[in-house]
Amino acid sequence: MGTATAQGVTVGSRPARFSAMTIDGRQIFIRDLRNQGAPFFLYFINDRDNLSSRASTEINRMVRGYGKSKAKWYAISNAPADRARSYVVEFKPPYQVLMDDHLSTIQAFGIQNAPAVVMIDREGKVAKIWKGFSGPMLKDLNRTVARVNGKRVRWYDFSRAPSVTTFGEPFIQSRPGAG
């Protein structure tokens, strides 16, 4: 479940330097995401995938529920600017959405399918990786979010999420006949 290894990063490793663009066109680097030594979460969203939309509803509700937190959240989306803006309007996420429409950050982390969440600890190392979407994944993520924020675990009904881990569309679509 929660401690799976992504191809590009492993638990305990330092992620490669990366950058992404904000919706307003500013370039952001990993060093910009650190918040006075607090951990942060990267939530990988595939713009072409309905499962990412379902996961966003649940994850956004959970993140909002903890209010002002030590740990910050950022979404990494493969959407171009206009689609990323549409996501913000539709979901009103409690985190900043960063665009990676060239997939460089997504590939650097080894994320093949969305949704995925990576937690970076206060030392800048990968602390935990959640790949896919399920009720058990959300429960584990919820416990971790509460712990890193020094808060009591909030109860959420995650029964609308699949009971087994489900993966969305791949970020990189294989071409017919490619092999």
C-alpha positions in Angstrom: 0.0 0.0 0.0 1.5 3.4 1.0 5.2 2.7 0.7 5.4 1.5 -2.9 8.4 2.6 -4.9 8.0 4.8 -7.9 10.5 4.1 -10.7 12.2 7.6 -10.4 12.3 7.9 -6.7 12.3 5.6 -3.7 11.5 6.1 -0.1 14.5 7.7 1.5 15.9 9.2 -1.7 16.2 12.8 -2.5 14.1 13.7 -5.6 15.9 15.1 -8.6 15.8 18.9 -9.0 12.7 19.8 -10.9 10.7 22.8 -11.9 7.1 23.3 -12.9 5.1 26.3 -14.0 2.4 28.1 -11.9 -0.9 28.9 -13.6 0.2 32.5 -13.8 3.4 31.6 -15.7 6.1 31.6 -12.9 8.6 28.9 -12.8 8.8 27.0 -9.4 11.7 24.8 -8.3 11.6 22.1 -5.6 13.5 24.4 -3.2 10.6 26.9 -3.5 8.2 24.3 -2.2 9.9 23.8 1.1 8.1 25.5 4.0 10.5 26.3 6.8 11.6 22.7 7.0 8.0 21.3 7.1 7.1 18.3 5.0 5.1 18.7 1.8 3.0 16.6 -0.5 3.0 16.4 -4.3 -0.3 15.2 -5.7 0.0 14.0 -9.3 -3.1 14.6 -11.5 -3.7 13.4 -15.0 -5.8 15.9 -16.9 -7.1 13.2 -19.2 -8.3 10.9 -16.5 -11.6 10.7 -14.7 -10.1 8.8 -11.8 -8.0 11.8 -11.0 -11.2 13.9 -10.8 -12.7 11.3 -8.4 -9.5 11.3 -6.3 -9.4 15.1 -6.3 -12.8 15.3 -4.7 -11.7 13.1 -1.8 -8.2 14.5 -1.4 -9.4 18.1 -1.5 -12.0 17.4 1.2 -9.4 15.8 3.4 -6.8 18.5 2.9 -9.4 21.2 3.6 -10.5 19.4 6.8 -7.2 19.9 8.4 -7.3 23.6 7.9 -4.1 25.6 8.3 -1.4 23.0 8.4 2.3 22.7 8.7 2.6 20.5 5.7 1.8 22.1 2.3 0.3 20.5 -0.7 1.0 21.1 -4.4 -0.6 19.5 -7.4 1.5 18.5 -10.4 -0.7 18.3 -13.4 0.0 17.4 -17.0 -2.6 20.0 -18.1 -1.8 23.1 -20.2 -2.6 26.5 -18.6 -6.2 26.7 -19.8 -7.1 23.2 -18.5 -5.3 23.8 -15.2 -7.3 27.0 -14.7 -10.5 25.0 -15.4 -9.4 22.5 -12.8 -9.0 25.3 -10.2 -12.4 26.8 -11.0 -14.1 23.4 -10.9 -12.4 21.9 -7.8 -11.3 25.0 -5.9 -8.3 23.0 -4.6 -6.7 24.0 -1.2 -3.3 23.9 -2.8 -1.4 25.4 -5.6 -1.6 23.7 -9.0 1.6 23.4 -10.9 1.7 22.6 -14.6 4.0 19.9 -16.0 2.6 19.6 -19.5 6.0 18.4 -20.8 5.9 15.6 -18.2 9.5 16.3 -17.0 8.7 16.3 -13.3 6.2 13.4 -13.6 8.9 11.4 -15.3 11.6 12.4 -12.8 9.4 11.0 -10.0 8.6 7.9 -12.1 4.9 8.4 -11.9 3.3 6.3 -14.6 -0.4 6.7 -13.7 -2.4 9.1 -11.7 -3.5 9.6 -9.1 -0.3 9.5 -7.0 0.9 11.3 -3.9 4.5 11.7 -2.8 5.4 13.1 0.6 8.7 14.9 1.0 10.0 15.1 4.6 11.6 18.1 6.2 15.0 17.0 5.2 14.0 16.9 1.5 13.8 13.1 1.2 10.9 11.0 -0.1 9.1 9.8 3.0 6.2 8.0 1.5 4.6 7.2 -1.9 0.9 6.4 -2.5 0.2 5.1 -6.0 -3.4 4.7 -7.3 -6.7 5.4 -5.6 -8.7 3.4 -3.0 -10.4 3.7 0.3 -7.5 2.1 2.1 -5.0 4.4 0.4 -7.1 7.5 1.5 -7.2 6.2 5.1 -3.5 5.7 5.2 -2.9 9.1 3.6 -5.3 10.7 6.1 -3.5 9.2 9.1 -0.2 10.5 7.7 -1.5 14.0 7.0 -2.8 14.2 10.6 0.4 12.9 12.1 2.7 15.3 10.1 0.5 18.2 11.1 0.4 17.3 14.7 -3.4 16.9 14.6 -5.9 14.3 15.7 -7.0 12.0 12.9 -10.3 13.2 11.4 -12.8 10.6 10.3 -13.9 10.7 6.7 -16.2 8.4 4.9 -14.1 7.1 2.0 -16.7 4.5 1.0 -17.2 6.2 -2.4 -13.6 5.3 -3.3 -12.8 1.9 -4.7 -12.1 -0.8 -2.1 -9.0 -2.0 -4.1 -6.3 0.1 -5.6 -7.3 1.4 -9.0 -5.0 3.2 -11.4 -6.0 5.9 -13.9 -4.8 6.4 -17.5 -1.1 6.4 -18.0 0.6 9.9 -18.4 2.4 8.7 -21.5 0.0 6.9 -23.9 1.6 4.1 -25.9 1.2 4.4 -29.6 -0.6 1.6 -31.5 2.0 -0.8 -32.8 4.8 0.5 -30.5 6.4 -2.1 -28.7 
